[in-house]
Every structure is written in C-alpha cells, then in structure tokens.
Amino acid sequence: METHCVTGAFGFSGKYIARRLLNEGYTVKTLTNSGNRKNDFDGKIEVIPFNFDEPEKLAKSLEGIDVLYNTYWVRFNHTDFKHSIAVENTCLLFDAAKKAGVKKIVHTSITNPSEDSPLEYFSGKAKLEKELINLGIPYSILRPAVLFGNEDILINNIAWTLRKLLVFGIFGDGTYKLQPIFVDDFAEIAVAEGKNRENKIIDAIGPETYTYKELVEMIGNIIGRDRLILKVSNGFGLFVTRIIGKMVGDKIITREEIEGLKSNLLFTNSEPTGKTKLTEWIMENAQTLGKHYASEIGRRTDRTKSYI
C-alpha cells in the first residue's frame, strides 16, 4: 500500500483524514508541531516535525510519500502566528513535496478565495491555490465553508454562548448564509481525491444552507436554549466578544471573520458534496454540544491535550 502524509493528524480535520486512511490500510505519517498531543492512534502514525526553518530537511522527510493532505493554516493573526507566515510556510511545504517526489497533494482551502479580497484569510488561501496549481504536481483543492464535528469551534461555541447568556447578538441582519459540512464527510472526500491523479477543485459544502440567524435559532431550539436574538453593530459585537474573550482566554471572533460572514463568503451555488445534515447531527449531540468552551488559542498554547 501507498504511504500517505497528513498535516495535523492529531488536530481536527486531519484526524478524520488520518483515521480513514488507516482504516483503508495505508501507511500514515503526520507533519505536526504537536507531536506530543494526546490522540487515539496508539502509535500507528509516524510523527514528523514541520521543519519550516530547514527546507531541505522538510523535503527529506517527505521522501517516499505518495499523497500529501494539507490542512495546515491559521484562523486569525496573533502574536505567535500570522496568515502571512502560514502562506510562506505552506509554499515551503509545497516546494518540499515537489522535491521529494510526492505524487499528489490534496489541499484544504476555503469557499470563495480571491487574491483581491481585502480579507487576508481569503486572499492567502487564493495565493496558495495559485501556487499549488502552478507547482506541477497533480492536485485536488477542497473548499469547505464551515466544518462541524465533535471538535469544531464555531458551532460548539455558538451553543456554549446560548447556554451561558440570556441574549445572543448577531452582526447586522443575520441573513448571510453558511453551508456547514460534517468533518468526516470532508475527510471522505479528501481520501477519495487522494486515490486519483486528476486535478480538481471542489466546493466541499454540506446538504443544508442556513442564514446565520437561522443557524443560531436552530441550535438554540435543539439544545433547549431559545434566546432573544439581538441585531448588533460590528463594533459593539466585537466589544462584547472581547470582554468574553478575556474571561475565557481566547479570541472569540475577529473583524475579518465578521466581514467574511456578512459578505456571504461561506456560501456558494455549488451542489452539496457532504451528506450529513447539521440539524440531525446536533439532535444526536444536543446533550453535550456547547457544554465546554472550545479555545483556539488554548489549543495552540497547550499542545499536549486532545481536542474536545
């Protein structure tokens, strides 16, 4: 069987991709900065550090890899991590993969990337798509809108907020749309793409489309926390979330993320590629969803705890 490598196999989407690969009998390795993170793979995955500061060493570590699944990215700019650095590092990773003779790259992007976007998340993803397309290695580019699952942040923390507060603020009118895809559906698509040598770009979206307001109302109804929903300005909403963020030691949402939502960048007119309905998944997980806050910064600060 082939040897496949997944970035971040002890994280969120990478874990589901790695699990599917192991179940199909592949030899699996992972590139990660969290080699000591608690996981349930029982040593079945070889751990390789990223070595972005030593490109030749990075390329050497990828020798013998048939397919590389790249999920490496950062959600927002922070003192310890930035979009610009993530772009530079990913370009180094792509170059290392080419030098090592990797036969296929399956890359995680985002819906509606654009180099002209004023939002660094979306422009950075577009730059990486262009880099990969011009690399000369067969590729599949997957463009998810929002991933949901037991370890996700957005859906979980909406539920957490609904459990903790008596009112929920939405930015503007809340009519902007999202198309969440179940993380294991996303992993299934990724592994399927790793089996061919065709070039593809796929919008990885789920079977249900919600406005943000509908999403919040649906989550609240299912977990038994129907709340008063208030329309708030970007400035006021950021002010409140910064206060809550200081309490939980995290950055709950950024101005760029708000603009991305309100610009409908997490919505496409493509046919759904995922099959799991978020509504049904929340019904199955209503007792536990949002019981604990999921911290982006906490996950990056403590690289030993498993994602919850």
C-alpha positions as CSV (number, residue, x, y, z in Angstrom):
1,M,0.0,0.0,0.0
2,E,1.0,3.6,-0.5
3,T,2.3,5.9,2.2
4,H,0.2,9.0,2.8
5,C,1.1,12.0,5.0
6,V,-1.5,14.3,6.7
7,T,-0.6,17.6,8.3
8,G,-2.1,17.9,11.7
9,A,-3.3,14.4,12.2
10,F,-3.8,15.0,15.9
11,G,-6.0,18.1,15.3
12,F,-9.4,18.4,13.8
13,S,-9.9,17.6,10.1
14,G,-6.5,16.0,9.8
15,K,-7.5,13.4,12.5
16,Y,-10.5,12.3,10.4
17,I,-8.5,12.0,7.2
18,A,-5.8,10.0,9.0
19,R,-8.4,7.7,10.6
20,R,-9.9,6.9,7.2
21,L,-6.5,6.3,5.7
22,L,-5.6,3.8,8.4
23,N,-8.9,2.1,8.1
24,E,-8.1,1.6,4.4
25,G,-4.7,0.1,5.1
26,Y,-2.4,2.9,4.1
27,T,0.8,3.7,5.9
28,V,0.2,7.1,7.5
29,K,2.6,9.8,8.7
30,T,1.9,13.2,10.0
31,L,3.6,16.6,9.8
32,T,2.8,18.5,13.0
33,N,4.0,20.9,15.6
34,S,2.0,19.0,18.2
35,G,3.8,15.6,18.2
36,N,3.0,15.2,21.9
37,R,-0.7,15.9,21.7
38,K,-2.9,13.2,23.2
39,N,-4.5,11.1,20.5
40,D,-6.2,7.7,19.9
41,F,-4.0,6.4,17.2
42,D,-1.9,4.2,19.5
43,G,1.4,4.9,17.8
44,K,0.2,3.9,14.4
45,I,1.2,7.2,12.8
46,E,4.8,8.3,12.4
47,V,5.3,11.9,13.6
48,I,7.4,14.3,11.6
49,P,8.1,17.9,12.7
50,F,7.4,20.6,10.1
51,N,11.0,21.9,10.0
52,F,9.9,25.0,8.1
53,D,13.2,26.6,9.1
54,E,15.1,23.7,7.4
55,P,13.5,23.2,3.9
56,E,16.0,20.5,2.9
57,K,15.2,18.6,6.0
58,L,11.5,19.0,5.3
59,A,11.9,17.7,1.8
60,K,13.9,14.7,3.0
61,S,11.2,13.8,5.5
62,L,8.6,13.7,2.6
63,E,10.6,11.2,0.5
64,G,8.6,8.1,-0.1
65,I,5.2,9.9,0.4
66,D,2.7,9.2,-2.3
67,V,0.0,11.6,-1.3
68,L,0.2,14.7,1.0
69,Y,-3.0,16.0,2.6
70,N,-2.5,19.6,3.7
71,T,-4.8,21.1,6.4
72,Y,-2.1,23.5,7.8
73,W,-3.4,27.0,8.3
74,V,-4.1,29.6,11.0
75,R,-7.6,31.0,11.8
76,F,-6.5,34.6,12.5
77,N,-3.5,36.8,13.1
78,H,-2.0,36.6,16.6
79,T,1.3,37.4,18.2
80,D,2.5,33.8,17.8
81,F,1.0,33.0,14.3
82,K,0.0,35.0,11.3
83,H,-1.6,34.4,7.9
84,S,1.4,35.8,6.1
85,I,3.7,33.3,7.8
86,A,1.2,30.5,7.1
87,V,1.3,31.3,3.4
88,E,5.1,31.3,3.4
89,N,5.3,28.0,5.3
90,T,2.7,26.3,3.0
91,C,4.7,27.4,0.0
92,L,7.8,25.8,1.6
93,L,5.7,22.7,2.1
94,F,4.6,22.5,-1.5
95,D,8.1,23.0,-2.7
96,A,9.4,20.3,-0.4
97,A,6.7,17.9,-1.6
98,K,7.8,18.5,-5.2
99,K,11.5,17.9,-4.4
100,A,10.6,14.8,-2.5
101,G,8.6,13.3,-5.4
102,V,5.2,13.4,-3.8
103,K,2.7,12.2,-6.4
104,K,-0.5,14.1,-5.3
105,I,-1.4,16.9,-3.0
106,V,-4.9,17.3,-1.5
107,H,-5.2,20.8,-0.2
108,T,-7.7,22.4,2.1
109,S,-8.7,25.9,1.0
110,I,-11.9,27.9,1.6
111,T,-15.0,28.8,-0.3
112,N,-14.7,31.9,-2.5
113,P,-10.9,32.6,-2.2
114,S,-9.7,35.7,-4.1
115,E,-6.3,37.3,-4.3
116,D,-8.1,40.6,-4.5
117,S,-10.0,40.1,-1.2
118,P,-9.4,42.7,1.5
119,L,-9.7,39.8,3.9
120,E,-6.3,38.1,4.5
121,Y,-7.8,34.7,5.2
122,F,-9.4,34.6,1.7
123,S,-6.6,36.3,-0.2
124,G,-4.0,34.0,1.5
125,K,-5.9,30.9,0.5
126,A,-6.2,32.2,-3.1
127,K,-2.4,32.7,-3.3
128,L,-1.8,29.1,-2.1
129,E,-4.3,27.7,-4.7
130,K,-2.4,29.5,-7.4
131,E,1.0,28.3,-6.0
132,L,-0.3,24.7,-6.0
133,I,-1.8,24.9,-9.5
134,N,1.5,26.1,-10.9
135,L,3.6,23.6,-8.9
136,G,3.4,20.8,-11.5
137,I,2.1,18.1,-9.1
138,P,-1.4,16.6,-9.5
139,Y,-3.7,18.3,-7.0
140,S,-7.2,18.4,-5.6
141,I,-8.2,21.6,-3.9
142,L,-11.1,21.3,-1.4
143,R,-13.0,24.4,-0.5
144,P,-15.0,23.9,2.7
145,A,-17.2,26.6,4.1
146,V,-17.6,25.6,7.8
147,L,-16.6,22.2,9.3
148,F,-18.6,20.8,12.1
149,G,-18.0,17.8,14.4
150,N,-17.2,17.0,18.0
151,E,-14.0,19.1,18.0
152,D,-15.2,22.1,16.0
153,I,-15.1,25.6,17.3
154,L,-17.8,27.7,15.6
155,I,-20.9,25.5,16.1
156,N,-19.8,24.4,19.6
157,N,-19.2,28.0,20.8
158,I,-22.5,29.2,19.5
159,A,-24.1,26.5,21.6
160,W,-21.9,27.5,24.6
161,T,-22.9,31.1,24.3
162,L,-26.6,30.1,24.1
163,R,-26.1,28.1,27.3
164,K,-24.4,30.9,29.2
165,L,-26.2,34.0,28.1
166,L,-29.8,35.1,28.1
167,V,-29.5,37.0,24.8
168,F,-27.5,36.3,21.6
169,G,-26.1,39.1,19.4
170,I,-25.9,38.6,15.7
171,F,-23.9,41.0,13.4
172,G,-26.3,43.0,11.2
173,D,-29.5,41.3,10.0
174,G,-28.1,37.8,10.1
175,T,-29.3,36.9,6.6
176,Y,-25.8,36.0,5.3
177,K,-25.5,32.3,4.6
178,L,-23.4,29.3,5.7
179,Q,-23.2,25.7,4.3
180,P,-21.6,23.6,7.1
181,I,-20.1,20.2,6.2
182,F,-19.5,17.3,8.6
183,V,-15.8,16.8,9.2
184,D,-15.9,13.1,8.4
185,D,-17.8,13.8,5.1
186,F,-14.9,16.2,4.3
187,A,-12.4,13.5,5.2
188,E,-14.1,11.0,2.9
189,I,-13.9,13.4,0.0
190,A,-10.2,14.1,0.8
191,V,-9.3,10.4,0.9
192,A,-11.2,9.7,-2.3
193,E,-9.3,12.5,-4.1
194,G,-6.0,11.1,-2.8
195,K,-6.7,8.0,-4.9
196,N,-6.7,9.7,-8.3
197,R,-4.1,11.8,-10.1
198,E,-6.6,14.2,-11.6
199,N,-6.6,17.9,-10.9
200,K,-9.8,19.1,-9.2
201,I,-11.3,22.0,-7.4
202,I,-14.3,21.0,-5.2
203,D,-16.6,23.2,-3.1
204,A,-16.9,21.0,0.0
205,I,-20.3,22.0,1.4
206,G,-23.0,20.3,3.3
207,P,-26.6,19.5,2.3
208,E,-28.2,22.3,4.3
209,T,-27.9,26.0,3.9
210,Y,-28.7,28.4,6.8
211,T,-28.7,32.1,7.3
212,Y,-26.6,32.9,10.4
213,K,-29.8,33.9,12.3
214,E,-31.5,30.6,11.3
215,L,-28.4,28.7,12.4
216,V,-28.4,30.3,15.9
217,E,-32.1,29.8,16.3
218,M,-31.9,26.1,15.2
219,I,-29.1,25.4,17.6
220,G,-30.9,27.1,20.5
221,N,-34.1,25.2,19.8
222,I,-32.5,21.8,19.7
223,I,-30.4,22.2,22.8
224,G,-33.3,23.8,24.7
225,R,-31.9,27.3,24.9
226,D,-34.2,29.5,22.9
227,R,-32.8,33.0,23.4
228,L,-33.7,36.5,22.5
229,I,-31.6,37.4,19.4
230,L,-30.5,41.0,19.0
231,K,-29.0,42.7,16.0
232,V,-25.8,44.4,16.9
233,S,-23.2,46.5,15.0
234,N,-19.8,45.1,14.2
235,G,-18.2,47.5,16.7
236,F,-20.5,46.7,19.6
237,G,-20.4,43.0,18.9
238,L,-16.6,43.0,18.9
239,F,-16.5,44.9,22.1
240,V,-18.7,42.4,23.9
241,T,-16.9,39.4,22.5
242,R,-13.5,40.9,23.5
243,I,-14.8,41.1,27.1
244,I,-16.0,37.4,27.0
245,G,-12.7,36.5,25.3
246,K,-10.7,37.9,28.1
247,M,-12.7,35.7,30.5
248,V,-12.1,32.5,28.6
249,G,-8.6,33.4,27.4
250,D,-9.4,33.4,23.7
251,K,-10.2,35.5,20.6
252,I,-13.8,34.6,20.0
253,I,-14.3,36.3,16.6
254,T,-12.3,38.8,14.6
255,R,-13.4,41.8,12.5
256,E,-12.2,39.9,9.4
257,E,-14.3,36.8,10.3
258,I,-17.4,39.1,10.7
259,E,-16.8,40.7,7.3
260,G,-16.3,37.3,5.7
261,L,-19.7,36.1,7.1
262,K,-21.6,39.2,6.1
263,S,-20.1,39.1,2.6
264,N,-21.6,35.6,2.1
265,L,-18.1,34.2,1.5
266,L,-19.1,30.9,3.3
267,F,-21.9,30.3,0.7
268,T,-21.7,29.0,-2.9
269,N,-24.2,27.9,-5.5
270,S,-22.5,24.5,-5.9
271,E,-24.2,21.2,-5.4
272,P,-23.7,19.8,-1.9
273,T,-20.8,17.3,-1.6
274,G,-21.4,16.3,2.0
275,K,-24.3,14.1,3.1
276,T,-24.6,14.6,6.9
277,K,-27.2,17.2,7.9
278,L,-26.1,19.5,10.7
279,T,-29.7,19.5,12.1
280,E,-29.6,15.8,12.6
281,W,-26.1,15.8,14.0
282,I,-27.0,18.4,16.6
283,M,-30.0,16.4,17.6
284,E,-27.7,13.4,18.2
285,N,-25.3,15.6,20.2
286,A,-27.6,18.0,22.0
287,Q,-26.7,16.9,25.5
288,T,-23.0,17.6,25.1
289,L,-22.8,20.4,22.4
290,G,-21.6,23.6,24.0
291,K,-21.1,22.2,27.5
292,H,-17.4,23.3,27.3
293,Y,-15.9,26.3,25.5
294,A,-13.5,25.4,22.6
295,S,-10.5,27.7,22.7
296,E,-8.4,28.3,19.5
297,I,-5.6,29.9,21.5
298,G,-5.8,27.3,24.2
299,R,-5.3,24.6,21.6
300,R,-2.2,26.3,20.2
301,T,-0.8,27.1,23.7
302,D,-1.2,23.6,25.1
303,R,0.0,21.1,22.5
304,T,-0.5,18.1,24.7
305,K,-4.2,18.0,25.3
306,S,-6.5,16.3,22.8
307,Y,-9.1,18.5,21.0
308,I,-12.5,18.5,22.8
